[in-house]
Structure formats: C-alpha cells, structure tokens
Amino acid sequence: MRLSLLDRSRTRDGRPEAEGLTGSVERAVEAERLGYDRFWVAEHHAVPGIASGSPPVLLAAIGARTSRIRLGSGGVMLPNHQPLVVAEQFLMLEALHPGRIDLGVGRSVGFTAPVREALRADLAATDTFEADVTELRRLLDGDAAVTAHPVATSSVPMSLLATGRGLSIAARLGLPVVVGGPVLHTDEGAEAIAAYRRDFRPSPMAADPYVTISLDVHVAVDDATARELALPEAWAMARSRQTGEFPPLEPVASIRAQAWGSQVTKRVERSLAQAVAGSPSTVRGLLDDIVARTGADELMASTSTFDRADLLASDAALREIVT
C-alpha cells in the first residue's frame, strides 16, 4: 500500500505562525528521506490554527527543497477559485517540478460565516462543482476553449476529496478519491466507497477506481503516550465546536490544566476513541482493520502534534509499519 502525508501547516500556541509553514517544508524533506510516496498540503482560509491558505505557493517552496517525492494539494477548494487560475498554477508547478505534481480538489467553503463572506461564497448559488471539475480537467489537458499556460508535456493527475455525493461525482468522472473523517469508521462509509468502485467509469485519468484514506495516525512507544500525542488535535477540534474558531495546537500540560466542560470532554473522548493512535503493534492492527473495511489503495496520514520532534518520530515509525 502506498503511504503519504497530508500536512495542514498547523500553528502552535505561543509560536510565530510562520513556523507552521517552515515546519511543513522541513517535514516534507524528512518524508522524502524516509521514502514516503507523496506529500500533500492543505487550503484553509482565516483559520488561526492553520497557516496554509495557498497550496500552490507552499508546494513551490517544498519543491525547491526536495527532488523525488510527489507533491500535491489536499486540496484546492474549487468553489473558491476559477478553474483557469487553478490550472495555470498547477501547470506552472508541473513545469518547475516535472512528473511530481498532483492536484487534489475539494468543495468545502469557509469555516465560518465571516470567512465565507470574505471569500464571496454564495451558498444559495447553483452547484457547479462537477462542471468546474470537468472544465479544470480539460484546461489541464489542453482540451478547453482557451489554452492554459505553460502547456504541459505530461499530465497532472487529479483526485477528488470526497464523501457522499462527491464519491458519486468521482465515479462518473473516472477520478481517484481521497476519503477522510469519521465516515471511515462507519458501515455507511464503507458502503459509499464500495458504491464508488461499483459505479466507476474508466477515464484517461484512471482505468480503475483508486481510494486513498486520510486519517490522523499517531505512533509512539506505547498506547498511552500515543494518546497524549493525539490530545492537542482532539482538543482543538472540540474547542472549535464550542467557540466556532479552530485554534492553534496547545501543549498537553496546558490542556490538562484547563477546566473541561462536559461537552468538550465528550468530544475529546470521541475523537481519541476514533484516533489511530498507539504502539506500532496497536497501530498496525487498527490500520489493518480500516484497510480491510475500505479496501484502501493508499494511506495518507494527516497527523499533527504539538511537538514537532514527536511528529517526525511518529512519521518515521509509521514508515516502518507500512512497507
């Protein structure tokens, strides 16, 4: 099974936000050394806990520091962009780093109403996502009404970040999918992935269905230590549900010292219960179970920890588990 990383350029409490970006670059360099297949970066806008709002800019910086690992977006949120602009950005990346660029696209809009307003998102507008994906594919292939430059000498692979209806779109268009979140732990999610495979229509982009699963994976010397590594992300997610703002990662000691309300406690415990976190043997067993239920072709770990050294150590341990 292929093994990749999705890095969200998480910021840390009390540290400059720029470190979220330089940390992503350094992690990519280490991922290449460890033999990971791909390194993807995220797009989030006006989120205090995430420094990356522009995957193409960050990918260009990472490309300049690496030479072999494939680089991609997990993903470009197409409702925020015109297909021509996205095509130009990724054709430029492909020209600078030939044969190494992937384009993952999604349909999420801003995290809060003010962000959606700043992005000029119109939730009442007609849904054009499928048509936009088709137009983007034609622009990348040089088959559109206008020619996007620089003209590519090789294809830029495209995937959809998808659940539910997005999986149906991917099946119709013949595109690989990236599936993440709680849906991976449910029978409904497994059934939706099975339907994607059943309904898949071969295309020039993919002759067969291809499923990448994306989830946080924390590997440590024992289960208890791994759960502590997973706590800052679980805490941030729980707090975002309470405050409407996704915060920077906090150290475990700081989190433990705070008062936990009942709702936050339930959300944290739910997140930790679903986390793939533990010793190497525990994580291997959990991954085997998820892969058996989903038939995944690739694992893309979206792990974040407060301490960057712990993150790199977890990446190295995961590389040893998945060979």
N, C-alpha and C positions, 0 to 999 in steps of 0.2 A: 504494500500500500504506500502511495506517495505521502510525504509528510511536509507540511508547510506551516508558516506562521502568519498570523494576521496581527499587526501591531497598530494599536489605536493612539499612540503618542500620548499616553496618559500623563497628566501632570501630578505633581506631589505637593502636599501641603507644606508651605514654607520654603519651597524651592522655585527658582525662576521658571516660567513656563517654557522658555527656550530649551530647557533641559529635556522636555518631552520630545522635542524634535531631534536634538543631538543624540539622545538615548535611542531613538528609533534607528538612526543611522548606524550607531555602534552595534546595536543588536543585529542588524542585517549583516554587517561584516562578520560577526561571530556565527550567525546562522549559515552563511556561506562556508565558513571554515568547518563547521560541523557536518556539512553535507545535506542540509535541508534543500528541498526541491524548489520552493517558492517563498517569497516574502512579499506580503501584501500590506497596504496601508489604507487608512480609513478616511472618510469625509464626514465631519461633524461641524456645525456652524454655531458660534457663540455659546459654546459649552465650556464652563470653567475647568472641567476635568479632562478635556481633550484639546491638544494643541494643534492638531492637523485639520485644517479646513480645505486643503487643496492637495489631493493626492498627486497630481502631475508634478507640482513643484518639489514635493518631498521625494518622489521617485527619481527625479533628475539628480537630486543630491545623493541618494543612495546608489544610483547607477554609477556615479563618479567614483565611489569608494569600493565597488565590487566589480567582479568580472565574469562570473559564471551563473550565479543564482538568478532564477527568473523573478521578475518584479511585476507587481500588479496592484490594482485598486480593489479594495473590499469595502465599499465600492464607490464609484461615482454615482451620485444620486441624480438620475437623469431628469426628474422634474425641475431641478434647479438650474439646468443648463440647456443650451441649444445643441442639438446633435452635431452640427457642423463644428462648433467650438471644441466639443469633446473629441471628435475625430481628428481635428488638427493637433490637439495636444498629444494624443497618443500616437499619431503618426510621427510627430516630432520625436517623442521618446523612442519609438522603434528605430528611427533613423540614427539616433545617438547611441542606442544600445541594441544593435540588431539581434533578432532572434531571442530576446529576453523579456519582452513586454507582453503582459496580459491585461485585459480590460474587463473588470467586473463591474456590472451596473446594477443599481437598485432603484427603488421608487419611494424611499422614505422622504418625508419633508421635515421641516424644523421641529426641534424638541418641544418648544413652547409657542404659544400664540404670538408673542412679540417677535420671535425669531422667524416664524412663518411669514409674518407681515414684512419683516426686513428682506426676506427672500422673494417677496412678491408672490407668494404661494396663494393660489385661489382654489380652496378646497371644493368649491361648487362648480369649478370648470369641468368640461368634458375630459374624461380619462383618455389620454393619448399615448400612454406608456408603450403599448405594444407597437403602435405605429412609429413612435420615436425610436424604439429599439431597432425596428426594421430599417428605418432611414439611416440610423447610425451605422448599421452593418454595411449598407450599400455605400456609404461615404468612405468607410474604411477599405472597402473592396474596389473603389473607383467606379462603381456602377450607378451613382446618383446623378441627378440633373446637373450638379456642379461638381467640380473636382477639388477635393480637399488636398492640401499640400502640407508637407512634402509627400509625393506619391511613393507608396510603399513598394519595396521589392519583395517583401514577404508578408504574409497575413498576420494580423494582430488577433490572437484568439480572444473570444468574448464569452463570458459567463454571466448568468443572472443570479443575483442574491434573491432567493425566492422562498416563500412558503405559500400554501393555499393557492390562490388564483395565479400567483406568479409561476408556480410549478406547471400549471396548465399552459401558460404562455410559452415557457421554455420548451415544453414538449412539442407544441405546434411549430415553433421556430427552429427546432433542432439544435438547442443550445445546452451546454453543460450548466449545472446548477450548484450553488453553494447554499446549504441549509444550516441554520443555526438556531439557538434559543431553546426554550422549554419544549418546543414541539418535538425535539429529538428524543425526549423521554416519554413520549406518549404513543399509544397504538395508532391514534389518528395521524400522527406524523409519519409513522412507518407506512400506513396505508396511502398517504398522499405521495410519498416517494415511490411506492410501488405503482401507483397510477401514472406518475410521470414516466416511468420506464415502459409501462404498457402502451401509453399513448404517444411515445416519442416518434417523431418523424425525422429520419436521417436528413442531414443537410451538408453543404460543403464545409461547415464548421465542425461537425461531429457526425460520424457514421453511426455511433451508438450513444445511448444515454450515459451520462457521467455525473456522479454525485460526490460532491465534497461536503463533508460535515465540519462545521465550525463550532468549537466549544472551548471553554477555559479548561486547561489541564495543568494541575499543579503537582509536581513530583518532588518529594523530599525523602529524608531518611526514614521517616515513619508517618503514619496516618495523621497523628495529632499535629505534627509540625506542618504538614501539607495543608491541613485545615486552617491553621493560623496564617499561612501564606495567602489562602483564598479569602480570608476575612475582610481585608480592606476593600476589595471589589464588591463583595456581597453587601458590605456596609454602605458603600457609595450608592449602590443600586437601591437599597432600602430607603436611604435618605432622599434620593431623588423622587421617590414615590410620595414622600411626605412633604417635601419643600417645592417640588417642581423644578429643581435645579440639580444637575448631575455634577457632584463636587470633585475636587482633586482627591487623590488617594491619601489616607491618613495612616500613620504608624499604628501597629496593633496595640501598643501600650496606651496610646491616646484614645483609641476606640473603646478599649476595656474600661477606661477611667470615666467614660461618659454614662449618663443615665439613659437606659434603653426603655423606650415605651413598649407596650405590648405589641402594637402593630409592627414596629421596627424589628422587634425580636422575632416575630413570626416570619417576617420577610427574610431576615438574615438567615434564620434556620432553614427556611425553604430553599434559599439559594445554595447554602452549604450542603444540604441533602442532595441536591442535583449536581453538585460540582464533581468533576472527575479529579479527585484530589486524594493523594495517599502515597504510600511507599511504591517503589517500582512494581512489586507484585500486585498490589491493590489496583494501581492504575492500569496495568496490563489487563487484569480481569474486567474492569469496568469498560475499557475500550473494546475488548473482545465482544462484550455483550452489546454495546451500541452498534458496532460494525455488523454483528450478526443480524440485528433487527433492521438495519438500514441498508445493508449491502454496500456500504460506502467504498468508493474508489480512492478517496484521499481524505486525510485528516488535516485540517487547518486549525492549529491551536491559537486561540485568541487571548491567551493568558496575560494577566497583569498582576504585578506585586508591588508593594510599596518600595521594597529594597531592590535595587537593580541587580545587585550581585546574586540575590536569591532567584531573580527572574532568569538570568543567564545560566545559573546552575540547574534550574528546572528544565530549560531548553535542552541542555546537554544531556540530562537524564532521560528526557523524552526521546531524544535521538537514539539513545541506547536501547530503549524499549521497542520502538518502531523501526524495524530494519527491513 
